[in-house]
């Protein structure tokens, strides 16, 4: 029997502009299949992908993300829709036997299409966010013959034009379609010239027997304080045959133990009779599990996942179809908090303080991949975030995105495709009635729910961004996504229907991003602001009035290497610093920075330029380094300010935004090339589950404990270090008590009020267990006295602080794992009482290594030891690692992405830290990669590995 299952059609595609193809679809899939050639209009295609992605792959257009090249690409508003109407073609073989059926599946197309298979035409309806499943069983050729497939894809019906002034969503015409709305441009991206036309998600062929499984729904319920759990399952079963199918439908629930061993938690079978050509929705008897391993968000526990496998076996035929889904047993609750007025989320009964960010999409040309998704989501987990908001002007994200959110514990707020700028306001005022075809919108919404609802990471549905959907759509969504009684009353009486028969029924629907516990809860514009702030303001009670801010944004300048990699030399000029009449400074960026949506580090009349706090930058490298200092402080202060008032004023905050889907210069923790900015690590520090911090407004030391466990056997060490390497202040705060899920004030930090306080100084805070000195949280600040600035750090760059770096690397194929210990060897006498190895909180990477190799000189020959020249005492300030291709001849030699356990770090005299660095080397690279360390005191950098 032929293999039951799915085969991706992700290679061998060709594409051509429709106006350059003389044949019709029937000819292309019968007598005249396309081929490449010197005079052929056909080219290799990017599928999944878009027309622009295909043109870029073939170098038919310049890179729209580089410099001003996007301006040279023809916009659909000028060319007309035919210019971006493209044919896509491929071929495939399919083996099947009698009573086997074949379906051609498109998981998403933008915006409409006609499909031809072996000369047969099938018209696909419109809509960017819907699946298409086509039964092609009767039109396939014999098993060893090629089947010819051609698809002509049409752009959105209303691609719109771009007003000279730009703006949010161009002229808003795209809002008349059920499509992504960012494509006409926004204040963080320029227009996408083809409006994302293409077969942008996976294409596959699936082979089944007479009965196939469609969109099972998995729901878990809990009793007796989560000791008893039930798995509820409803699935649609379709019988393709002309005879009644006598089936056994099986469910297997499997848990993966250590070393790849699997444990079958449940195996259940039910008999079902499906009439000829019939569809039924079958609800299984609930499956009972005792004390299942629960799924928890990042920072609250493990992301335990079970594999749920459903198979259907047809009598006198055999296995007909199967479906598998990783599933997390968890319960999510959401309500408005009576204390703060903010929306409060509970996972498995435990309140979770939300610290996350807004997500647009990973790439503006929809070059989506599992590898990119994995990196994106792991980056968010590494920052200690626990929620991602998928913004309404972007995508209904793909299942692979959700899979990695499941794996790494990121809750997802998923919006539908409504945003106020395009649906109800803006300049000019847009259409408040949303898309023209409301039924199409609802069809796409319901299909999206079915596609994503089984993921434990999915936390809530939201109607739109800063706007409510049109009344009829909103009312329909409220009805479709109403909660099952169990999720409102905590009871499941016999008379209630099984929760898995609901479209969702398990998670709340909110009508808009500023309603019902978000912002002021009434839809007024009370999110934001979106610009540079004084760090201390984030801690002030007057900064933000409401309990949950869904969008607060700031700067996001990348490193100089990224600017050089994404712009020609004329884009390397740094902004002009123009002093205005009120004494503030206005930054005037060059044209390329302005085109890439640069957001300044000053706000005349409100915030003095934060880069100039460190002195006037000399060049691009100097500007970007000083920008990283500001980035780190800005986002750490933002999260620390919100955490300081956890549950007393706030229930959560989401940054606008986490990343850029193109080479933008604002609001990002990592750039489009996947290199982290310093803000990434400022966030990582501030959002750790247990965190020691300085309240920059009150000057009190605080401990933020977001975990359900109290901390009682802990102490805080606060030490001040001056620019001469001395320690004029050191104090240990004993018997610190941090109750669970609380932010507590410990004591005032009085050094700034002391008689001989230095105008610029460093503060190191360590929270550690008193019993064994294991560090729980480490936090390092550079600070100045009131009325001063950081310009004294400029001459400090000339200090040569000695470092001893020990490195060990493990290499398997292209994968590298590095363990690096960095030791500031200056003034060890002053640091002898300090906690020596921050890495000890994780047992210590270097300690593990020495344990493995025995510690003798001979057995440690695999270690690489590097010592820097220098004898100045002091703090090794703001250094970072980067990984490079030693063979690269291009200007940008970075290997990206790289995962660092920490970066942009400072070490006081005598202190050491351990780091873990992991990455994959480029294919075919023969020389080992080179790991560099650069920093404030190490401007030229040096090699620590390779």
N, C-alpha and C positions, 0 to 999 in steps of 0.2 A: 504494500500500500504506500502511496506517496506520503511524504512527510506533512503532517498537520502543522500549521504555524504561519509566521509572518516573515517575509523577505523584503528588506529595504531596497528601493530603487534609488540609490544615491550616487551612482557613477554612470559614466557613458552618455551623459546628456549633451545634446547640441542645442543651440539657440540661434535665432535669426529675427531681424526686424520684419514684421509682417508685410510691410510695403515693399520689401525686397525679395519676397518669396512669391513666385508665380503659380505654384501648385496649391491646391486646396487640401484640406485635411484628409479627404478620402485618398487622393493621389499620394500624399506623403506617407500614408500607412498601407499602401498597396503596391502600386507600380513604380513610384519614384521616391523612395526613402531618401532623406537628406544625407549628405556626406560633406566632409571637409575638402577643400581644394583651393588653388590660387584664385579662382574666379567665383568661388562659392560664397554666398552671403552667410553661411553657417559658421558658427564658432563653438568652442567648448563652453558649456554652460555651468553655472553655479546653481545646482539644485540639491538640497533646498537653498534658496537664495532669492535675489531680486534681479531685475534687469540691470540696474547699476552695478550690482555685484558681478554679474556676468561680463559687462563691458569693461569693468576694472580688471577682472581676471585676464582679459585678452588685451589689456593696455590700449583699449579703444578710447578711453577717457583718462585724464590725469586723476590722481588720487584726490577725491573731494575733501579729504580730511587734512591735506597738506597746504599750508600757506593760504593763498587766495584762489587756489585752483578750482574750488567749487564754483566761483563766479564765471569760469570759462565753460562750464558744462551747460548744455541747453536745458532750460526749464520747460516742463510740460505745459506751463501756461503760455509759453511763446511758440512751442512746436505743435501743440495739439496732441490729443490722446493717441492718435495713430503712431506717433513717433516712438512711444514707449509701449505699444502693443506688440508683443513678441510671441513667436512660436518657440516651443520647447519640445524636443523629440528624443526618444530613446527606444531601446528594444530589450526584450527579456524572453526567457524561456520558462515554461511552467509545466511541471509534470503532475498529472492528476489521473485518478482512476474513476471508474464508474461510481456515481453517487457522491463524488467530491465536487465541491463548489469553490469558485475562485472569485475574490473581490479585489478590485483596485481601489486603494484608499488614499485620499488626499487629506492630510490633517489640517491644512489651511492653504488657501489661495487668495491673493489680493489682485483683482477684486471680483472678476467674473471670468468664466472660461468656457470654451467648448473642447471636449475631449474626443479624440478619435482613436479607436483601437481596431486595427486590421480592417479599416474602411468603414467602420460603424461609428456614428456620431452620437455623442451624449452631451447635452447642454447642462452646464453646472449653474446653479442659481448664484446670486450675488451675496457678498458678505465676507469680510476679512476673517472673522472669528467663528468659523463653523467647519465641521468635518463633512467630507463627501465620501460615501461608500458606494461603489458601483459594482453590480454583479456582471462580470464579464465571462461567466462560465461558458455561455453558448457561442461566444465569438472568438475563442482562443484557437490557435492553430495546434497541430499535433505536438506532442511533448518535445521532440527534438528540433522543432522549427522555431524561428524567431517570431515573436509577436511584436508588431510595430505600434508604438504609442506616440501620438502627437497632441500637444495641448496649446491652444492659442489663448493667451492671457491678456485681458483688457485691464487698463488702469481703473482707479476709482472713477465713478461717474462725475464727481464734482471735485476735480483736483485743485481748483482755485487759482488765484493769482497772488503775487507777493507785492503788497503796497510798498512804495519807496521807503516809507518809514519803518518797514518791517513790522515787528510786533508779535503778539501771542497768537499763533495759529493763522498768520497771514490775513486773508480776507474772510476767513472762517467758512468758506464754502465746503471744506472737507468734512465739516460737522454734519452735512446733509447725508453723508454715507455712514455706514457702520464700519469704520476703519480707524486706524491710529491717527490721532489728531495733531501730533507734534510735527508731522512731515512738511507743513507749510512754514516751519520755523518758529522759534520761541526765543525767550531772552537768554537761553543757554545753548541754542543750536541754530544753525542756518538751514535753509530749506533743503529737503531731500528731493532732487530734481525729478525722479520718476515716481515719487510718492509711494515708494516701496512696492511697486508693481512686481508680481512674480509668484512662483510656487515657493512660498517662503517657509514652509514646514515640510515634514517628512512625507515621502510618497512610498507606498508599500503594496505588496501583493500578499494576500492571505488565503490560505487553502484550508477548508474545513470539510467535515462530513455534512450529512443532511441537516444537522442541527448546529447552530452557532450561538455563542454567548455574546450578549450585547450589554455593555455598561452596568456591570454589577455595582451594587451600593453596599458598602460595609459601614456598620455603626456599632460602637461599643457602649454598653451601659454598665453601671457599677452599683454595688450594694455593700453594706457592712464595712464602711470605711475602706473601700477599694479591695476588700478581700475576695469578694465574688464579682466576677465580670461575665458578661454575655456578649457574644458576637452575633449581630443580626445581619442577615444577608438577603437581599432581593436582587434577582437578575432577570433580564429579559432573555427569553429563549425563542429563537426563530427557526421554524422547520421549513427548509427550502424544498423539501421533496413533495411528491404528489401522494404520499401515503402517510398515515398516522405513525408517529415515531414514539416507540416505547423506550424511554430513556432511564438511565440511572445517572443522577447528578451527584458528584462527589465534591466535598470540601475537605481540604487538608490544611491545617494550621501548623507551621513549623517554626521553631526558634533555633537560631544558629548559636551554638555554644563555642567555646574556645577551640582553636586549632581546626576550624572548619567542620567540626562535628555538629550535626543537626539533630534536634529532638522534635519528634512529631508530638505536638501538644493535643491535637484533635484530628480525628478522621471520621467523617460522617457521610452517609449516602442516603439519598431519597429517590424514589421512583416517580417519574413524571410521564404523562402521556400528552403529546403535542399533536393537534390535528394537522392534516395536510395543509401546506401553505399557511400555517398558523403562527401567531405570535402570542406568547403568554408571559406574564410577569410572575415568576415563581419566588415565593418567600419561604425560606428554610426555617425549620425549627431552630430557635436560638441555641447557640453552642455555649456551653458553660465552661469557664476556665477559673481555676482557683489561684488567686494571687498572681495574676500575670505581671511580668516585668513592664512597668509603665514607661511611656514616652514622655520625656521632659524637654522643655526648651533649654537653649544654651545657658549655662550658668546655674541651672536648677537641678541637674542630674543627667543621667545617661539618655541617649536617644535610642531606646530599645525598639527594634522593629521585628515583626513576625512576617513570614511569607505566607500569604493566603493564596492557595491554589484551588481553582475550580475547574473540574473537568466534566464533560458530558460524554457518556458512552451510550450509543444507540444499539438496541438489540439487533442481532444479525448483521451488524455493520462494524462495530468496534468504536474506538475513541473518535469522537467527531470534532471536538474543539476543546481548547483549554485557555485559561486566563489566570494570570498571576499578578499579585500586587503586594509590595511591602506595606505593612500596616502597623501603625502605632496605637496601642491601647492608651487612650488619654481622654480626659473630659475637659472641655473648655467652657468657661462661663464668662459672661460679660454683662456689666451693668453700670449704672452711674453711681459713683461713690458719694455717699451722703456728706462726707467731710469736705472734700475738695471740689465736688461738682464735675470732676473729670471721669472719664470712662475707666473702669477698673476691670482688669482681666484676672481670672483665676485659672490655673492649670492644675487639675487633679486636686482641687480644693485649696491650693496655695496661691495667695496673691502674688502677682509678678509685676515688678516695677519696670515699665517699658522704657528701654533706651535703644533706639534704633534709628532708621533713616529711610529716606525716600529713594525709590528705584525707578528709573525710567525704562531702560532696557539695556542689554549689554552692548549692542552695536547698532548704530543708526542705519546701516545698510542690511540689517538682519542677517549678518553672518554669525548665526547662532551655532553653538556646538556644546556637546557634553563637557569637553575639556574646559572651555571658557566658563560655562556655568559652574563647574566644580571649583575653579579658581575664585570666581566672583563670590560664591557663597562661603567658601572657606575663609576668604578675606574678612567677610562680615563676622563670622564666628571668632576669628582671631582678634578682632576689635572688641570682643566681648559684647557685641550687640545681641539683642534677642528678638527683634522684629524688623521686617522689611515691608514697606508700603509700596505696592505696585500702583503707581500713579495713573489716573484715569485718562490722561492724554497719550498713554503708551500702549502696551500690549496686555492681552490676557496671556500671561506667561505660559510657557510650554511645560509639559509634565516633567521634563528633565530638570528644569529649574526647581520645581517643587520637590523632586526626588532629593536633590542635594540640600534643600532646606530641611527635609525630613532627617537626612543623615547628620547635618550639623546643628540642628536645633533652632532654626530661625523661623519664628512665627511670621505668617504672611497675611497682610491686609491687602485684599484684591479688590480693585475698583473695576467697574464697568466703564464704557467708553463715552463718558460725559465729562466735559470740563467747562467751567463757566466762561472762560475767555472765548470759546468757540460755540457755546450753547447758552446764550442769554445775556452776554454783556460784551465788553471790549470796545475797541475803536476801529471801525464802526461797530455799533451794537449788533451782535450776532442774533441768530435765530433761537429764541427761547424754547421752541418746541422740539429741539433736538433733531435727530435724523428724520428724513422724510418718511421712511418706511418703519413705522413702529413695530409692526409684526416681525419684520426682519431683525430688528434689534433684539426683541424678546426671544426669537428663535436662536440667535447667536448666544444670548445670555444663558438660556437653558442648556444649550449644548456645552458651553464652557463649564457650567456647574457639573454636568455629568463627567466631563473630562478630568476635573480637578478635585472633586469632593472627597475622595478617599485618602487624601494626604493629611497626616496629622498636623503638619505645619500650617495648614490653612486655618486662619483664626477668625476671619470675618469677611463678609461681602459688603461693599460700599457702592452706592448708586453712582457717585461721580465725584470729581474734584471741584471743590468750592461751588458746587451747584447740585441741585436735586434734578433727577430725570423728569421729563414731562409727566404730568399727573397720571395719565393712563399707564405709562411704563412703570412709574414708581409704585402705583397700586398693584399692578400685576406682579412686580418683583417682591413686594411685601407679602402677597398671598403665596407665591411660589416658594419663597424662602422663609415662611413662617416656621417657628420652632415647634417641634413635636412636644406634646405635653410633658414627657419625661424631662425635657431640658428646661422646663419652667417650674414644674412642681416636684421634681425628683422622684416621682412615682411612675410606675408602669402597670396600671391596673389591667386586668384581663380584657376589659372592654375596649381599651385603646389599641389602635392599629400598631403594627410593628413599625418602629422608627425608620427602618431601611426602605419602606415604601414611599417615603417622602422624597421630593426632589433633592433636598438636603435635610433640613429640619434639625440640625445639630449645632449650628453656629449662627450668630446674630446677623441680621441685615440692617445696615445703617443707611439712611437715604442720601447722605452727603458727608464730605470730609470735615465739615465744620458744624455738624449737627449732633445732637444727642450724646453729649459728653466729650465732644472734641471742640477745641477753641471755646467760643462763648456758648456753644450748643444750639445757637439760633440761626446760624448761617451767615452772620455778619463777618466782615473781613477782620478777623482777630487772630489769624495765624501770622507767621513772620516774626520779626523783621528778617531781611536777607542781606545784611551788610556787616562790615567790620564793627566790632563793639569793644569797649573797654572791658578787659577780662573781669574786673571786680563787679561790673554791673550784673553779670549773670547770677550773682549770689544775692542781689538785693530783692527785697520783697516787692518792690515796685516794678521790677523788670517785665514780668508777664503776669497777667491777672488771673488766668484760667487754669484749670486743673490738668489739661492735656493739650499740648501744642503739637499739631500734626505737621507743621512746617516751620522751622527756624533755620535760617541759612547764613552763610558767611563766605569767606575767601577760599581759595583752593589752588594757589599757584604751584605747578609741578617743579621738578628740579631742572637745572639748565640743560642737561642732556636731552630731556624730552622736548624742550623748545627747539634745540638744534635739529632734533630728529623729525620735527613736524613743521618746520618753517625754514625758508631760505635765509641767508644772512641778513637781508633787510628786515627780517622779523626778530632779530636778536637785540635790537635797540631797547633799552629799558625805558620806562616812562619818564617823562619830564616832571619835575616836582615844582609846581607853580603855586607860589604863595598868594593867597587872596586877601581881600581887605580886612577880614576879621581875624587874621593871624593863622588861620588854618591853611593847610596845603592841599591842593588839588593835584591828583596824579593824572597826567595826560599820556595815555598809551599810544604806541604806534598803530598804524592802520590794521596790521595783521592781528595784533592783540585785541583790538577793538572788534574785529570781525569774529574772532574766536571767543568773544563775550567776556573779556577780562573784567573782573570786579576789583576795584581798588582797595588798598589797605588804609584808606583814609575816607572820612565822610565829613567834608567841610561843614562847619557849624555844629557838628555833633561829636566826631571822634578825630583827634589828631592822628597824623600818619604814623602807623605802628612800625613800619620799616625804618623810618627816620629815627625812631627811638634808639636804633643801633648805630646811627651815623649814615651819612649819604653814601649809597652804594656806588662803586666804581664801574662795574660792568655787569654783564648778565649773570656770571657765576656768583658774584657778591650779592646781587639783588635776590637771586633765587635762594641762596643760603639764608639770608636774613628773613626772607619770606617763610622759610621752613621754621625758623624760630617763632615767628608770629603764628603760623599754622598750629604748631604744637600747643602753645599757650591758649590760643583762641578756643580750640575744640575741647581741650582738657577742662578749661574753665566752664565751658557751656555744660558739659555733662556733670561736672562737680557741682555747679550751681544748682542744677535740677535735683541731683541726688541729695544735696544738703537739706532740701525741703520735701524729701520723699514721704508721701502719705499725709503730711501736714498741710501741704499746699498743692502738690503735684502727684499725678498717677503715672505720668509718662511724657516723653518728648521724642519727636522724630526729626532728624536733621534734614534740611533741604540743601543738598542731596548727597547721596553716598558716592556717586560716580558719574562719569560723563559717557554718553554713548558715541561721542566723537572727541576730537582733540580740543576740548573746551578748557577755559582758564578760570573757572569759578566752581565753588561748591563741590569739592570732591575730596575723598580720602585716598584715592588712588587714581592715576590718570588712565587714559584710554589704552596706553601701551602696557598697562598693568604694573606700573612702578608706584609704590606707595609714597605718599607725601608724609611729612612729619605729623600732620594731623591724625593720620592713621594710628600712630603710636601714642599721641596724646589722648585719643579716644580710648585706645586699648588700656591705658593706665587708669583713666577715670572710671571706666565702666566695669572694672574687674569686680567679681562678686563681693569680695571684702576689700575695702579700700580706705587708706589713711590719707587725709587731705588737709590743706590749709584753706579756710574760708577767706577769700581775698577781700571781702567786704568787712567782716568782723575781726579778722586776724585770729580766729580761734582754730585750734586743731580739732578735727572731727574724724570720726570713724563711721563709715557707711557699711552696714552689714545687710546685704540683700538676701542672705540665705536664711533657711528656717532654723538654724542652729545658733545658740548664743555663744558669745566669746567672752570667757571670764578669766582664763589664765594667760592674759596677754599684756604686753607693755609696748610703749612707744618711745623710740629714741629719736630726738630731734637734734641735729647738729648743724651749725652754721659754719661755712667756710668762706674765707675772704680771698681776694685776688692774689694774695701773697702765699696762699697755701696754708694759712693758719686757721685754727679752729677756735674762734673767740667765744663760742657758746655751744654748750652741749648739755642736754637734760634728758633724763629718763622719767617717763610718766608711768608709775607703777599701778598695779591693780586696776587696769582699764577694764571696764565692762561694756560690752556691745551687745545689747539684746537682739534677738532675731528680727529681721526686716525693719530695722530702725537706723536712722542717722543720729548720732549722739555727739554733743559738744564735749570735749575733754578738758581743755584748758586754753587760756589765752597765750599766744606766742608773743612774748614781750621784748624780744631782741630789738625790733625796730625802734622801741622807745628808750633803749639803753643809751647811756651818755656817749659812748664811743662807737655807735653803730656805723657800719661802713655804708657809703651811698649805694654800692652795688655788692651783692653777696649771694651766696648759694645756700639753699636749705635742703638738707636730706632728711626725709622722714622714713622710719622703718617701724612697721608694726610686726611684732614677733611673739612667739610663745615664750613665756617666761621659763617654762620647764626645760626646753631644749634649745632655745634661741633660734628656732626655725623661723625664717622670715615669711610672713603671710602677705604683706604688701610693702612695696618700696615706692617712694614718690620723691622726685627731685625737682626743685624749683630754682630758677634764677630770678632774683627780685631786686627792686631798687626802693630807696626811701621815698616818701611822698614828695612830689615836686621834682624828683630827679628823673634820669633816664638810663639807658644801657650803654651810652657811648664809651664808658670806661672799659667795656668789653672789647673795643676795637684794638687798643694796644695789647690786650691780653692774648690776642691771636699769635703774638710773637713768642709767647711762652712755649717752651719745649718740655712737655711733661713726659717722663719716661714710662713706657708701657712694656709689659712682657705678655706676649700673645702665644698661647699654646693651641695647636689645631690638630685635629684628627679627622680624617675623611673616610667614609665608607662608600664605595662605588659599585653599583650593580647595574650593568648596561648603561643607559643614559642617565639613570637616577643617582643623585648624589645626596648624601646626608653628612653634614659637617657638624662637629662639636668643637666650639671655640671658647676658650677662656681668656678674658682680658683682665690684666692686673695692672692697676696704677701703682707703680713701685716707688713713687715719691713720698717723702715724709711719713714713712711707715710708723715712726714713733708716735705721731699724733693720732694714728688710726688704730693703734693696737687694741683699744677697747671696743672698736666698732665691729659690727657683724661682718665677717670677712667674705662670705660667698652667698650672694643673693640666690644663686642657683640651688642652694640647699633646700629651698622650699619645694623643689622637685627632686630631692635626693642629691641632685648635683650631677650634671652631665659629665663633668671632668672626674668627679668622685667615682661614678660608675665606670668610667674608662680606666682609671687607675686600678680599680678593683678587678677589672677583667685582665689587665696586663701585668699585674703583680707589683709594679712600682719600681723595679730595678732599672738601672741604666740600660742594660742590654735589651730587656723586654720592652722598653719604651722607645726603641729606635724608630717606630712608626710615627711618633709625634713630630710635628714641625713646630719649632720654637722660633719666634721672631721677637727681637728686642729693639725698640726705637732708640735713637740717639736723643739725648737730652738729660738735663740735670735740674731743671726748674721744678720747684715744688708747686703743687696746685691741683686743681680739678682738671681732669681730661674732659674737655667740654664738648658736648654735642657732636659725637662722632657717629658715623653710620657705615655699614657694610654695603657693598654692591658686588655683583658677580658679572664677570666679563668673559667674552669669547677671545681667547688669546690668538686665534687664527683670523679674526675678522679684519677685513681691510676697510670696511666702511667706517664712517665717523662715529656712529653709535655702536659701541661694542657690547652693550649690556645684554645679558641673558635674562629674559623675562618670561613668565613670572617667577619670583622667588618668594618662598615663605620663610620669614624670620621670626624667631621667638620674641625678639625685641630689636629695636633699632632707634637711631637718634638718641643715644644714651650718653650720660655723663657719669664719671667715676671720681669719687673723692680720694684723697691720698690714702694709699694702703688698701683700697677696696678692690675686689675682683667680682666679676660676673661671668656667668656661663651663658652661651647662646647656642641655639640650634638653627641651622640653615639647611633648607632642602629645596631642590630644583631638579629639572630635567635638562641635560645638555642638548644642544641642537644635534640633529641627525648628521652623522658623518664627521663630527668633530674629532680629530685625532689627538690634539694636545689637551692636557687637563685644563679645565676652566680656571680663571684667575679670580680670587676673591680679594677685593681691595677694602682698606679702611681709610676713610677721610673724615676730617672733623675741623672744628674751629681752630684747634691747635695743630692740626695736621692738614694744611690746605693742599699740599701736593699729593698726599696719600701715599700708601705703601702696600705692598702685597703681603697678605697673611697666608695665602694658599695658592699653589699653582706656579 
